[in-house]
Amino acid sequence: MRRRRGFTLIELVVVMLLLVLVSAAVFIMAGTGSQTYLRLAARQTAAADLRTGLSYLDVQIRKHDTRQCLSLQPDPFAGQTSLVIEQNIEGTAYQTWIYVLDGYLCELFVAKDADVTPEMGSKIAPIDSLQLEMPSSDSIRIVLTRQMAGQAQQQVSRIIYLKAGGITS
């Protein structure tokens, strides 16, 4: 009698069990890897938002570093400290307000005595909070904070030294 070659039921079950275990391990590792990638991408996005906002503020402050041009005032919408740049263009006084509203660093350029609404401002970068301080009469300290869902809070700061005599408060 000839012996029939093939697999027994037990051999097939063992192979199928091993295939299921290897597949489960691969899916778990892929899921963990994709979650790690998404967290890292969110952290990099928040850091890029902070760098954008800080760079924007740095450029605006250095560009308008003239005597009695910069001041720290409560913004007209939420009452938080904001940077105000005053300019005189062709005999008309203008103000540029830089503030945080609804999770965005915003800029509002208006005539000095104009009525303003939040919709008039332009969004610069997603930022959760802006802190402006004067550690000395000739410097300003900027602290920007950003927190994305499920992430640790990120913060950047910079001290900018002014050449034209400081900020009025």
Secondary structure, 3 states (H helix, E strand, C coil): CCCCCCCCHHHHHHHHHHHHHHHHHHHHHHHHHHHHHHHHHHHHHHHHHHHHHHHHHHHHHHHCCCCCCEEEEECCCCCCEEEEEEEEECCEEEEEEEEEECCEEEEEEEECCCCCCHHHCEEEEECCEEEEECCCCCEEEEEEEECCCCCCCEEEEEEEECCCCCCEC
